[in-house]
Amino acid sequence: MVQLRKIVHRENFQIGIYFGFDEDLKTKARSIGAQWSQTYKCWYVLYNKENYKQILRTFDEVEIIRNENDERQ
């Protein structure tokens, strides 16, 4: 299972994709153009609807972790 969080990285909102070490998930993350963030220790893509849909198509199980302070997530 992967967890998704809205993060601010490189001065933009990003979708952080979090999971433990797993080569298959790593390959899937790369296949959608995700980059590794050493700062957040996660893979990430630009925060937009198309990338979100691509994540849902690519990963079997997704859990969304919402920031309680951000009502617009």
CORWO-V128733 format. One record per helix or strand. SS is the DSSP state (a for helix, b for strand). FROM is the first residue (numbers start at 0). TO is the last residue. If there is no record, write none. Layout:
BEGIN
ss=SS from=FROM to=TO
ss=SS from=FROM to=TO
END
This chain:
BEGIN
ss=b from=1 to=8
ss=b from=11 to=17
ss=a from=22 to=30
ss=b from=34 to=36
ss=b from=41 to=45
ss=a from=48 to=57
ss=b from=61 to=63
END
